[in-house]
């Protein structure tokens, strides 16, 4: 199993970013996927999750209404669209499948 995230970067408060996680090595469409994040000095936390065919999603309260998780079962990719970003969204964002984690992508929200 390999999970490769991309799309992180530096953005001003109120801005947007779209993270991508390309998955390989397993039957992507058979599994739910999730995004986590870890800020400096804090524990890793669940941000959003999506079911295998995308019919069910759930979000951390802190990102509801601002972030959207989606997936492409043809491209084996899970996305995290992040809008109205806040400085407290600054973290390393990870894609997760069960016990497998990507390497993470840094998101920094700062003016």
C-alpha positions as CSV (number, residue, x, y, z in Angstrom):
1,X,0.0,0.0,0.0
2,X,1.3,3.5,-0.9
3,X,-0.4,6.8,-0.1
4,X,1.1,10.0,-1.6
5,X,-0.2,13.3,-0.5
6,X,0.3,16.6,-2.4
7,X,-1.2,20.1,-2.5
8,X,0.0,21.6,0.7
9,X,1.6,25.0,0.9
10,X,1.5,28.5,2.4
11,X,-1.8,30.4,2.2
12,X,-3.2,33.5,3.7
13,X,-6.1,33.4,6.1
14,X,-9.3,33.1,4.2
15,X,-7.6,31.3,1.3
16,X,-8.1,27.8,-0.1
17,X,-6.1,24.7,-0.8
18,X,-6.9,21.4,-2.3
19,X,-5.0,18.4,-1.0
20,X,-4.8,15.2,-3.0
21,X,-3.8,11.6,-2.0
22,X,-3.0,9.1,-4.7
23,X,-3.4,5.5,-3.5
24,X,-1.9,2.3,-4.9
25,X,-1.4,-1.3,-3.9
26,X,-4.9,-2.2,-2.9
27,X,-8.5,-2.2,-4.2
28,X,-9.1,1.5,-3.6
29,X,-12.8,1.5,-4.2
30,X,-13.4,-1.1,-1.5
31,X,-12.2,1.0,1.4
32,X,-13.1,4.2,3.2
33,X,-10.4,6.8,3.4
34,X,-9.7,9.6,5.8
35,X,-7.6,12.8,6.3
36,X,-5.9,13.5,9.6
37,X,-3.7,16.4,10.7
38,X,-1.1,17.1,13.3
39,X,-0.2,20.5,14.5
40,X,3.1,21.2,16.4
41,X,2.8,20.0,20.0
42,X,-0.6,18.4,19.4
43,X,-1.9,15.0,18.8
44,X,-2.9,13.8,15.4
45,X,-6.6,14.3,14.8
46,X,-9.3,13.2,12.4
47,X,-10.3,15.9,9.9
48,X,-12.6,14.1,7.5
49,X,-13.6,10.6,6.4
50,X,-15.4,9.2,3.4
51,X,-16.9,5.8,2.7
52,X,-15.8,3.5,-0.1
53,X,-18.2,4.8,-2.7
54,X,-18.4,8.4,-1.3
55,X,-21.9,8.1,-0.1
56,X,-21.1,9.0,3.5
57,X,-18.8,11.6,4.9
58,X,-18.0,13.0,8.3
59,X,-16.0,15.9,9.5
60,X,-14.4,17.3,12.6
61,X,-16.6,20.0,14.1
62,X,-13.7,22.5,13.6
63,X,-13.8,22.1,9.8
64,X,-17.5,21.5,9.1
65,X,-18.8,23.9,6.4
66,X,-15.3,24.8,5.3
67,X,-13.7,21.5,4.2
68,X,-15.0,18.9,1.8
69,X,-13.7,15.4,1.3
70,X,-14.3,13.6,-2.0
71,X,-12.8,10.7,-4.0
72,X,-12.3,9.5,-7.5
73,X,-12.5,5.8,-7.7
74,X,-11.2,5.8,-11.2
75,X,-8.1,7.8,-10.4
76,X,-7.6,6.2,-7.0
77,X,-7.4,9.6,-5.4
78,X,-9.0,11.2,-2.3
79,X,-9.2,14.9,-2.1
80,X,-9.6,17.5,0.7
81,X,-10.9,20.9,-0.5
82,X,-10.1,23.4,2.2
83,X,-11.8,26.8,2.1
84,X,-11.8,29.8,4.5
85,X,-8.6,28.6,6.0
86,X,-7.6,29.8,9.4
87,X,-4.2,30.0,11.2
88,X,-5.4,27.2,13.5
89,X,-5.6,24.9,10.4
90,X,-1.8,25.0,10.2
91,X,-0.6,21.4,10.4
92,X,0.8,18.4,8.6
93,X,-2.1,16.7,6.8
94,X,-2.0,12.9,6.4
95,X,-4.0,10.5,4.3
96,X,-4.9,7.3,6.0
97,X,-6.2,3.8,5.1
98,X,-6.5,1.6,8.1
99,X,-3.0,1.2,9.5
100,X,-1.4,2.8,6.5
101,X,-0.4,6.5,6.4
102,X,1.0,8.8,3.8
103,X,4.1,10.9,4.4
104,X,2.1,14.0,5.0
105,X,1.9,17.5,3.4
106,X,2.5,20.7,5.2
107,X,-0.3,23.3,5.3
108,X,0.6,26.7,6.7
109,X,-2.0,29.4,7.1
110,X,-0.4,32.8,7.8
111,X,-0.4,36.4,6.7
